[in-house]
């Protein structure tokens, strides 16, 4: 540890204070000594230290009582408890009260150095989390209004749930809907109403989590937990503490990770990979899927207990073809945001353009509508956007929409094989990639190349 710290030693034994104090001063730290907790707390009111060493057994206030007061007055202050009557129960009790570490008397100086290093790593991880939270808050504020837009009778129940979501006591929620219906936008809208934009919103794309790193990504790890783990690192649950964790495409989460996720949802505690203690988290978990999870349960691809846990609150977003009333409102919403973001002159959709959009089946749902409007706004030279500027595919008003995706032309073997694998595996991309013998990223490249998701 190269940074000089202001360290307080609170112990009624003078020899302990002097021995530890002299050692820490030689290490370059500043040291203040206190014979009891009351004196220390009074001094900290005007000048709190960077770290405190606190004896458990002292005349007057018990060390655990002093710890509780310090945690209340200075919640960011790391405290290392020391005791000559150390036992596992004592250590556990100290950690439950918020101690950063625990040392037994007589304190071995190498153990003290190791404890200081552990606390330094923990403090830095917490600062990283705070910085990330601030970055997320700025990013969320910069994205503008991402509210879920709907006026359709088909979404009446959904709109009512959004309106009362701030007062609805759910800690987990499952959003179902086809690709492109706006599940991520709805999740952000619910987060904004429940927690506000300043709280962290952490999104995790489940199919992109490698099997070997999924536990680390979700729950974090400690230094040395595996090759390459050269520092402590918080996972998505810890980063989302106090806000929302969004698990996108949950149906593609590896089955082994599903059990660990269930445990975290039940206990609201996580344990970092390689760690020895559970960490409580207060987080709203919103999961989204475009797959038939009950059907996956029947085939053994998804855990029934996890589905039942998430099913306490479940909402479904109808596809855009079932709510055509929303098309004009959504188009206007996207057009306003796009012209503002790109600093364009005001654009308007003609009646002909709106009619063309209403009559289109939108296999790609809201995401496809947004892309069509953006392309038209950027490429159209006129302030009034005609239907021809939209570049709609030749699908007409009376053409039935595909159930979920485009079916590739029979002359393209790669597209046909990819489509067949997706269908055979119920659109579980991870399973489809495995069946094809390719990586998940290669599968995504094929899906984009052959437009299999729009």
GIWO-V900621 format. One record per backbone hydrogen bond with DSSP energy under -1.0 kcal/mol. CO is the residue of the C=O (numbers start at 1). NH is the residue of the N-H. If there is no record, write none. Layout:
co = [CO/CO]
nh = [NH/NH]
//
This chain:
co = [5/6/6/7/8/9/10/13/14/15/16/17/18/19/20/21/22/23/24/25/30/32/34/36/37/38/39/40/43/51/52/53/54/56/62/63/64/65/66/67/68/69/70/74/78/79/79/80/81/82/83/87/88/89/90/91/92/93/94/95/101/103/108/109/110/111/112/113/114/115/116/117/118/119/120/121/122/123/124/125/126/127/128/129/130/131/132/133/134/135/136/137/138/139/152/153/155/156/157/158/159/160/162/164/165/168/171/173/174/175/176/178/180/182/183/184/185/186/187/188/189/190/191/191/200/202/204/204/205/206/210/210/213/214/215/216/217/218/220/221/222/226/228/229/233/235/236/238/240/243/244/245/246/247/248/249/250/254/255/257/258/259/260/261/262/263/264/268/270/272/273/279/282/284/285/286/287/288/289/291/292/293/294/295/296/296/303/304/305/306/307/310/313/315/319/320/323/324/326/327/328/329/330/331/332/333/334/335/336/337/338/339/348/350/351/352/353/354/355/362/365/366/367/368/369/370/371/372/373/374/375/376/383/385/386/387/409/412/413/414/415/416/417/418/419/420/421/422/423/425/427/428/429/430/431/432/433/439/440/441/442/443/444/445/446/447]
nh = [30/50/51/32/53/34/55/17/18/19/20/21/22/23/24/25/26/27/29/28/7/9/11/40/41/42/43/44/47/8/80/10/82/63/66/67/68/69/70/71/72/73/74/77/52/100/101/54/103/56/105/91/92/93/94/95/96/97/99/98/81/83/112/113/114/115/116/117/118/119/120/121/122/123/124/125/126/127/128/129/130/131/132/133/134/135/136/137/138/139/140/141/142/143/155/156/159/160/161/162/163/164/165/167/168/170/285/287/315/289/317/181/367/186/187/188/189/190/191/192/193/194/195/196/244/246/206/248/208/209/213/214/217/218/219/220/236/237/273/233/225/229/230/224/221/239/240/241/243/284/202/286/204/288/206/252/253/258/259/261/262/263/264/265/266/267/268/281/279/275/222/270/242/245/173/247/175/250/177/293/296/297/298/299/301/302/307/308/309/310/311/313/174/176/322/323/326/327/330/331/332/333/334/335/336/337/338/339/340/341/342/344/385/354/355/356/357/358/359/365/369/370/371/372/373/374/375/376/377/378/379/380/348/350/389/390/412/416/417/418/419/420/421/422/423/424/425/427/426/428/429/432/433/434/435/436/438/443/444/445/446/447/448/449/450/452]
//
